[in-house]
Amino acid sequence: MANDYNSIMGYGAPPVGDYAASLMPNLGNVAMIPTGADPSSMWDGFSSWMDSSGVLGKTLADGTKMQGWGAPLLGAASGLMNGWMGMQQLKLGKDTLANNKRQFQLNFDAQKKTTNAALADRQNARVASNPSAYQSVGDYMKSYGI
């Protein structure tokens, strides 16, 4: 079934040998994987270095397990990065608080101005209708203005 899907979609077996060279004449045999290379040999070298260097730890001949230096090093690096991120978040929090205070003050000043204008207009209308019955606009705003 998988072969049917691959053939329908145009995915066939990868070109090999002279056929590959004929499809890619400018590349020659570069597209082929050398048969003598063993990819696991590279991993074996890395693995033996990890064991001998003590990065991951080791088990002694008597069965005692020794922790390597890799885990504490990663823990220290993680702690440093967490501290740095905490400082960045603190800075962002301070900036946010300052901006929120500024926006609150701007909004409060605008509302104060609007409310005082409405109070003054209403007192002007009262004084205009009957000047002797109401106190002056200045006195009213000193008593009731924001």
Secondary structure as the mmCIF struct_conf table of DSSP 4:
data_model
#
loop_
_struct_conf.conf_type_id
_struct_conf.id
_struct_conf.beg_label_comp_id
_struct_conf.beg_label_asym_id
_struct_conf.beg_label_seq_id
_struct_conf.end_label_comp_id
_struct_conf.end_label_asym_id
_struct_conf.end_label_seq_id
HELX_RH_AL_P HELX_RH_AL_P1 ALA A 2 MET A 9
TURN_TY1_P TURN_TY1_P1 GLY A 10 GLY A 10
HELX_LH_PP_P HELX_LH_PP_P1 ALA A 13 PRO A 15
HELX_RH_AL_P HELX_RH_AL_P2 GLY A 17 LEU A 23
TURN_TY1_P TURN_TY1_P2 PRO A 25 LEU A 27
HELX_RH_3T_P HELX_RH_3T_P1 GLY A 28 ALA A 31
BEND BEND1 MET A 32 MET A 32
HELX_LH_PP_P HELX_LH_PP_P2 ILE A 33 PRO A 34
TURN_TY1_P TURN_TY1_P3 THR A 35 GLY A 36
HELX_RH_AL_P HELX_RH_AL_P3 PRO A 39 SER A 53
TURN_TY1_P TURN_TY1_P4 GLY A 54 GLY A 54
BEND BEND2 VAL A 55 LEU A 56
STRN STRN1 GLY A 57 THR A 59
TURN_TY1_P TURN_TY1_P5 ALA A 61 ASP A 62
BEND BEND3 GLY A 63 GLY A 63
STRN STRN2 LYS A 65 GLN A 67
BEND BEND4 TRP A 69 TRP A 69
HELX_RH_AL_P HELX_RH_AL_P4 GLY A 70 SER A 129
TURN_TY1_P TURN_TY1_P6 PRO A 131 ALA A 133
BEND BEND5 TYR A 134 TYR A 134
HELX_RH_AL_P HELX_RH_AL_P5 VAL A 137 TYR A 144
#
